[in-house]
Amino acid sequence: MTGVAKQSERDQQTHISKLSLTNFRNYATLSIDLDPGAVVFSGDNGAGKTNLLEAISLLTPGRGLRRAPYADVAREGGDGGFAIHVRLDGPDGPIEIGTGIAGGDAAGEGGRRVRINGAAARSAEDMLEWLRVVWLTPAMDALFTGPAADRRRFLDRQVLAIDPGHGQRALDYEKAMRGRNRLFAEGSRDGAWFDAIETQMAETGVAIAAARAELVRLLAAMIDRLPSAGPFPQADIGLSGTLESEVGTTAAVDVEERFRQALAEGRDRDRAAGRTLDGPHRSDLVVRHRPKAMPAELCSTGEQKALLVGMVLSHARLTGEMSGMTPILLLDEIAAHLDGGRRAALFSILEELNCQAFMTGTDAALFSSLKGRAQFLTVDHGIVSPTI
């Protein structure tokens, strides 16, 4: 991971000053100017508020906050493609970033295209050089009670925000694991082939575990900086997984060798199961409500929400310190799920972070305390205009 940025570097805010969409969800065309601080999108359910956040979330590697197939993202009745374009203003001057897929390629076989200042980028990871995006959506409210896969995805996105190489490691591991599982399905017993794949899985798997463990260590230290009696309770976080428990106490090369041996010795078991039963793809993020000394999954819905908000805000602060870029925050329907005291605390923290924060809600009145400090925009089925 990169080291902590110098204070003078991370005091500089990067923000989206213009957002343009073409054939994206319910937007045939859209071009809006945006302020650098808080931006509130209000409007009826289904008007397209979350679609705007989703577009911004695609300015980072992956499939965005909805994880939707590109065929679903392209506007119905369009040519099958879509385009997102933003102008970033920050310490490096204006930067133009565009991404999307061409018409007729909604399946995404050619991959999502990215252009930075008019030049084709090597990959979506190149966008991380210019901005970091962090989000919190209602779909994440069940993070602590849902399947471990959701928590791994949440954790890996947090790692990616401070360690851009993590995404490629995860892709390489998944590709190798699929190859191993394919050998099982084909009935292969080619030892040399298995050895080669398992060596790659060991190398990338341990790197993934180490990056996750480092993120948890750094995030835990950031959470410790939260006030113990604050509106967003402190979380105790840890990892459950064989590799994650070893990487902090054992040399990486030794952990790799143990994992490689475990994979080799577990071939018969995995062949019977038809899949790989051990590895970082089975790990879990463990969260506890510190003030109550209680597992997060046993807390009330409101307590879980407050705990999650605190974690996301701590991660946003960590991202700024590690990357030197204040992240852009996407907070979908955030105000409706917080009481007045926590809403006020959230708005105060966002100002302290000096970040551009996009928030949505059906009732603009929930954001009334931000008047004069935020940009208010009304969303009405493909039309975005200043809130009157």
Sequence and secondary structure as in RCSB ss.txt:
>XXXX:A:sequence
MTGVAKQSERDQQTHISKLSLTNFRNYATLSIDLDPGAVVFSGDNGAGKTNLLEAISLLTPGRGLRRAPYADVAR
EGGDGGFAIHVRLDGPDGPIEIGTGIAGGDAAGEGGRRVRINGAAARSAEDMLEWLRVVWLTPAMDALFTGPAAD
RRRFLDRQVLAIDPGHGQRALDYEKAMRGRNRLFAEGSRDGAWFDAIETQMAETGVAIAAARAELVRLLAAMIDR
LPSAGPFPQADIGLSGTLESEVGTTAAVDVEERFRQALAEGRDRDRAAGRTLDGPHRSDLVVRHRPKAMPAELCS
TGEQKALLVGMVLSHARLTGEMSGMTPILLLDEIAAHLDGGRRAALFSILEELNCQAFMTGTDAALFSSLKGRAQ
FLTVDHGIVSPTI
>XXXX:A:secstr
      HHHHT   EEEEEEEEEETTEEEEEEE  SSEEEEE  TTSSHHHHHHHHHTTSSSSTTTT  HHHHB 
TTS S EEEEEEEESTT  EEEEEEE TT TT TT  EEEETTEE SSGGGGGGT  EEEE GGGGGTTTS HHH
HHHHHHHHHHHH TTHHHHHHHHHHHHHHHHHHHHHT   HHHHHHHHHHHHHHHHHHHHHHHHHHHHHHHHHTT
S TTSSS  EEEEEESHHHHHHTTS HHHHHHHHHHHHHHTHHHHHHHTS  SSGGG EEEEEETTTTEEGGGS 
HHHHHHHHHHHHHHHHHHHHHHHSS  EEEETT GGGS HHHHHHHHHHHHHHT  EEEEES GGGGGGGTTTEE
EEEEETTEEEE  
